[in-house]
Amino acid sequence: AGYWNPAGLNYLKNKSVLYMHSEEQHSQVHYDFLAVALPQGGDEGHRSALGVSLVRLGVDDIPVTPLAGSLREGIDYEDGDGNPSTNLPTEGNHQWDPGERLFLSDFELKSSNDFAGLFSYSRDLSHKVTLGGSVKVLYRTLVGHSAWGAGLDVGAMYNLKPNVSFALVAKDLTTTLVSWDTGHRESVAPSLALGGQLTHAFSPKNVITVSAGVRTDFIGRRVDSNFGNGSIAGELHGGIEYWFHNALALRTGVNGRDLTFGAGLRNKGLGVDFAAMFNRFFETDGVTFASDEDQGVGYRVSGSYDW
């Protein structure tokens, strides 16, 4: 909730801690999430909650290629191993030429990381309306360089009925600025998400929830979006979750162009969840991306404890 919509923290009945690990892109991209949520009590309409979340998104073991003039013959590359235009042997000239084999295993390995700390607070405005916000601090590293940034997310939830609710979330509301140690500055443009859910109970222990939403940004990104033009793009999201005896959950959904499946187990205060993501399952020829025909299957696994 602290990440997706801080207003949702108010709906936790107990204190909770959660850890999640995810891998995508053939396990090259690692995502870790750790959060603690602390409801402050109070009757409905007077609730509040605090939350702290830590995020790490990283790519490890990136070979740092030296400048061409610094490559060492026989150590970093094989001299004269072929001409890429003719595929015929060539004589060595004691310098690296395009097409000659590089020995990547001997290069220095670095990592690229995005770290974030989110400090969240939520509060009821009435019996039907809840507001929440997250102040986030960002820290990025990229092959010997680093950057700091800060931003603000704001969310709201509206309960139309006990089993019907809507939510609105504005991320990077003030435009998140990121400043590198090189003097270069970047910015993360605001995005807006709107969604809703309907829950139906077949019995007190058998419940199904259907949800849907749309997320839009204002940078015209088209890689994963389902619609858009040069200035605005949007992603569609939807899912179904079924709980059996408050102990087993089965889930499926659509996340932009991805197809997802998942399951969850609960035993008293302990919880375990797993999800598989079939990346770009709904890819079309209208959107191009490197190797979009095979992004692999990503997965997420998490554990939680309530007390």
C-alpha positions as CSV (number, residue, x, y, z in Angstrom):
1,A,0.0,0.0,0.0
2,G,2.8,2.4,0.8
3,Y,4.0,2.0,-2.8
4,W,0.8,1.6,-4.8
5,N,-1.6,3.8,-2.8
6,P,-0.7,5.0,0.8
7,A,-4.4,5.5,1.5
8,G,-4.8,1.7,1.6
9,L,-2.7,1.5,4.8
10,N,-5.9,2.5,6.7
11,Y,-7.5,-0.8,5.8
12,L,-5.0,-3.0,7.7
13,K,-6.5,-4.3,10.9
14,N,-3.1,-5.3,12.4
15,K,0.5,-4.3,12.3
16,S,2.3,-5.9,9.4
17,V,5.7,-6.6,7.9
18,L,6.3,-7.8,4.4
19,Y,9.2,-8.8,2.2
20,M,9.0,-9.4,-1.5
21,H,11.6,-10.5,-4.1
22,S,11.1,-10.4,-7.9
23,E,13.2,-11.3,-10.9
24,E,12.6,-10.4,-14.5
25,Q,14.4,-10.3,-17.9
26,H,15.7,-13.9,-17.5
27,S,16.7,-13.1,-13.9
28,Q,18.9,-10.2,-14.9
29,V,16.7,-7.6,-13.1
30,H,16.2,-8.0,-9.4
31,Y,13.6,-6.2,-7.4
32,D,13.4,-6.3,-3.5
33,F,10.8,-4.6,-1.3
34,L,10.6,-4.5,2.5
35,A,7.8,-2.7,4.3
36,V,6.3,-2.2,7.8
37,A,2.8,-0.9,8.3
38,L,1.5,0.4,11.7
39,P,-2.2,1.1,12.0
40,Q,-2.9,3.7,14.7
41,G,-6.3,2.4,15.7
42,G,-9.6,4.2,15.9
43,D,-13.1,3.6,14.7
44,E,-14.0,3.7,11.1
45,G,-14.0,7.3,10.0
46,H,-11.2,8.1,12.5
47,R,-8.5,5.7,11.5
48,S,-4.9,6.6,10.7
49,A,-1.7,4.6,9.8
50,L,2.0,4.9,9.3
51,G,4.2,3.0,6.9
52,V,7.9,2.7,5.9
53,S,9.0,1.0,2.7
54,L,12.4,0.2,1.3
55,V,12.9,-0.6,-2.4
56,R,15.9,-1.8,-4.4
57,L,15.8,-2.4,-8.2
58,G,19.1,-3.5,-9.6
59,V,21.1,-5.1,-12.4
60,D,24.3,-6.9,-11.3
61,D,27.4,-8.1,-13.0
62,I,27.5,-5.5,-15.8
63,P,30.9,-5.8,-17.7
64,V,32.6,-2.4,-17.7
65,T,34.3,-2.2,-21.1
66,P,37.5,-0.2,-21.2
67,L,38.2,2.4,-23.9
68,A,39.3,0.8,-27.2
69,G,42.8,2.2,-26.8
70,S,43.1,0.6,-23.3
71,L,42.2,-2.9,-24.4
72,R,45.1,-5.4,-24.0
73,E,45.9,-7.7,-26.8
74,G,45.5,-11.4,-25.8
75,I,44.0,-10.4,-22.4
76,D,41.0,-8.3,-23.2
77,Y,40.5,-9.2,-26.9
78,E,41.7,-11.6,-29.6
79,D,43.6,-9.7,-32.3
80,G,43.0,-10.6,-36.0
81,D,40.2,-13.1,-35.3
82,G,38.1,-12.2,-38.4
83,N,36.7,-9.4,-40.5
84,P,33.0,-8.9,-39.7
85,S,32.2,-7.8,-43.3
86,T,33.8,-10.8,-45.0
87,N,34.1,-13.3,-42.2
88,L,37.6,-14.1,-43.4
89,P,40.7,-14.3,-41.3
90,T,42.7,-11.1,-40.9
91,E,46.2,-10.3,-39.8
92,G,46.6,-8.9,-36.3
93,N,47.4,-5.1,-36.1
94,H,47.9,-5.1,-32.3
95,Q,44.8,-3.0,-31.7
96,W,41.1,-3.9,-31.2
97,D,38.9,-3.5,-34.3
98,P,35.1,-3.8,-34.5
99,G,34.2,-7.5,-34.8
100,E,37.1,-8.9,-32.9
101,R,36.3,-11.1,-30.0
102,L,36.2,-9.5,-26.5
103,F,36.9,-11.5,-23.4
104,L,34.1,-10.1,-21.2
105,S,34.9,-12.5,-18.3
106,D,38.1,-10.5,-17.6
107,F,36.4,-7.1,-17.4
108,E,35.5,-5.4,-14.1
109,L,31.9,-6.0,-13.1
110,K,29.7,-3.3,-11.7
111,S,26.0,-3.0,-10.8
112,S,23.3,-0.4,-11.5
113,N,20.8,0.2,-8.6
114,D,17.8,2.3,-7.7
115,F,17.1,2.6,-4.0
116,A,14.1,4.3,-2.5
117,G,12.8,4.9,1.0
118,L,9.1,5.8,1.3
119,F,7.6,7.3,4.4
120,S,3.8,7.0,4.3
121,Y,0.8,8.3,6.3
122,S,-2.9,7.8,5.8
123,R,-6.0,9.2,7.6
124,D,-9.8,8.9,7.2
125,L,-11.6,12.1,6.2
126,S,-15.0,10.5,6.7
127,H,-16.6,7.0,6.9
128,K,-16.2,6.9,3.1
129,V,-13.1,8.9,2.1
130,T,-9.5,8.1,3.0
131,L,-6.4,10.1,2.0
132,G,-2.7,9.1,2.1
133,G,0.7,10.4,1.1
134,S,4.2,9.0,0.7
135,V,7.4,11.2,0.8
136,K,10.1,9.3,-1.0
137,V,13.9,9.6,-1.1
138,L,15.7,8.1,-4.1
139,Y,19.4,7.0,-4.4
140,R,20.8,5.8,-7.7
141,T,24.1,4.2,-8.6
142,L,25.5,3.6,-12.1
143,V,29.1,2.4,-12.7
144,G,30.9,4.6,-10.4
145,H,28.4,7.5,-10.3
146,S,25.5,8.3,-7.9
147,A,22.4,10.5,-7.7
148,W,19.9,11.7,-5.1
149,G,16.3,12.6,-5.6
150,A,13.0,13.2,-3.8
151,G,9.3,13.1,-4.7
152,L,5.8,12.9,-3.4
153,D,2.9,10.4,-4.0
154,V,-0.7,11.2,-3.0
155,G,-3.6,8.7,-3.0
156,A,-7.3,8.6,-2.1
157,M,-9.9,5.9,-1.6
158,Y,-13.7,6.2,-1.8
159,N,-16.0,3.5,-0.4
160,L,-19.2,3.7,-2.4
161,K,-20.6,0.6,-0.6
162,P,-19.1,-1.9,1.8
163,N,-18.1,-4.1,-1.2
164,V,-17.4,-1.4,-3.8
165,S,-14.6,1.1,-3.7
166,F,-12.7,3.4,-6.0
167,A,-9.1,4.8,-5.8
168,L,-7.1,7.7,-7.3
169,V,-3.3,8.0,-7.1
170,A,-1.0,10.7,-8.3
171,K,2.6,9.6,-8.3
172,D,5.6,12.0,-8.5
173,L,3.0,14.8,-8.0
174,T,5.5,17.6,-8.0
175,T,7.8,16.0,-10.6
176,T,10.5,14.0,-8.9
177,L,14.0,15.6,-9.5
178,V,17.1,13.4,-9.5
179,S,20.6,15.1,-9.4
180,W,23.7,13.2,-10.4
181,D,27.2,13.8,-9.0
182,T,28.2,14.7,-12.6
183,G,26.0,17.8,-12.4
184,H,23.4,16.3,-14.7
185,R,19.7,16.4,-13.6
186,E,16.8,14.2,-14.5
187,S,13.1,14.3,-13.7
188,V,10.3,11.8,-13.3
189,A,7.1,13.1,-14.8
190,P,3.8,12.8,-12.8
191,S,1.5,9.9,-13.5
192,L,-2.2,9.4,-12.6
193,A,-4.0,6.1,-11.9
194,L,-7.7,5.5,-11.4
195,G,-9.2,2.1,-10.4
196,G,-12.0,0.3,-8.7
197,Q,-13.0,-3.0,-7.2
198,L,-16.1,-5.1,-6.5
199,T,-16.1,-7.8,-3.9
200,H,-18.8,-10.6,-3.6
201,A,-19.0,-13.1,-0.8
202,F,-20.5,-16.4,-1.6
203,S,-20.2,-17.3,2.1
204,P,-18.2,-15.7,4.9
205,K,-15.2,-17.8,3.9
206,N,-15.5,-17.8,0.1
207,V,-15.0,-14.4,-1.5
208,I,-14.2,-13.1,-5.0
209,T,-12.9,-9.7,-5.9
210,V,-12.8,-8.2,-9.4
211,S,-10.7,-5.0,-10.0
212,A,-9.7,-2.8,-12.9
213,G,-7.8,0.4,-13.4
214,V,-5.9,2.6,-15.8
215,R,-2.6,4.4,-15.4
216,T,-1.6,7.4,-17.5
217,D,1.6,9.4,-17.8
218,F,2.4,12.5,-19.7
219,I,5.7,11.6,-21.4
220,G,4.2,9.7,-24.4
221,R,5.9,6.4,-23.5
222,R,4.8,3.7,-25.8
223,V,6.8,0.6,-24.8
224,D,4.4,-1.0,-22.4
225,S,1.3,1.3,-22.9
226,N,-2.0,0.1,-24.3
227,F,-2.9,3.4,-25.8
228,G,-1.6,6.9,-26.3
229,N,-0.2,9.5,-28.6
230,G,2.9,11.8,-28.6
231,S,2.1,13.5,-25.2
232,I,0.1,11.0,-23.1
233,A,0.1,7.2,-22.8
234,G,-1.8,4.7,-20.6
235,E,-1.7,1.2,-19.3
236,L,-4.7,-1.0,-18.6
237,H,-4.8,-3.2,-15.5
238,G,-7.3,-5.8,-14.3
239,G,-7.5,-8.8,-12.1
240,I,-9.6,-11.4,-10.3
241,E,-8.9,-12.9,-6.9
242,Y,-10.7,-15.8,-5.2
243,W,-10.3,-16.6,-1.5
244,F,-11.2,-20.1,-0.3
245,H,-11.8,-20.4,3.5
246,N,-9.6,-17.4,4.1
247,A,-6.6,-19.6,3.6
248,L,-6.0,-20.1,-0.1
249,A,-6.1,-17.3,-2.8
250,L,-6.0,-17.8,-6.6
251,R,-5.4,-14.8,-8.8
252,T,-5.0,-13.9,-12.5
253,G,-4.8,-10.5,-14.2
254,V,-3.5,-8.3,-17.0
255,N,-0.7,-5.8,-16.2
256,G,-0.3,-3.6,-19.3
257,R,0.9,-6.1,-21.9
258,D,1.7,-8.8,-19.4
259,L,-0.4,-11.8,-18.3
260,T,-0.2,-12.7,-14.6
261,F,-1.1,-15.7,-12.5
262,G,-0.7,-16.0,-8.7
263,A,-1.6,-17.8,-5.5
264,G,-1.5,-17.0,-1.8
265,L,-1.6,-18.9,1.5
266,R,-2.6,-17.7,5.0
267,N,-2.3,-19.4,8.3
268,K,-3.1,-17.1,11.3
269,G,-0.7,-14.2,11.0
270,L,1.6,-15.8,8.4
271,G,1.2,-15.2,4.7
272,V,3.1,-16.4,1.5
273,D,2.3,-15.3,-2.0
274,F,3.7,-16.2,-5.4
275,A,3.1,-14.7,-8.9
276,A,4.3,-15.4,-12.4
277,M,4.4,-12.7,-15.1
278,F,4.3,-13.7,-18.8
279,N,6.0,-10.5,-20.1
280,R,4.6,-9.0,-23.3
281,F,2.1,-11.8,-23.7
282,F,-0.2,-9.3,-25.5
283,E,2.5,-7.7,-27.6
284,T,1.6,-6.5,-31.0
285,D,3.5,-5.3,-34.0
286,G,2.5,-1.7,-33.2
287,V,5.1,-1.3,-30.5
288,T,8.7,-2.1,-30.9
289,F,11.2,-3.0,-28.2
290,A,14.5,-4.8,-28.1
291,S,13.9,-8.6,-27.9
292,D,10.2,-8.0,-27.2
293,E,9.4,-11.4,-28.6
294,D,11.2,-13.1,-25.6
295,Q,11.3,-11.2,-22.3
296,G,11.2,-14.4,-20.4
297,V,8.8,-15.2,-17.5
298,G,9.2,-13.1,-14.4
299,Y,8.2,-14.1,-10.9
300,R,7.5,-12.6,-7.5
301,V,7.5,-14.3,-4.1
302,S,6.7,-12.6,-0.8
303,G,6.2,-13.4,2.8
304,S,4.3,-11.4,5.4
305,Y,3.5,-11.5,9.1
306,D,0.7,-9.7,11.0
307,W,0.5,-9.2,14.7
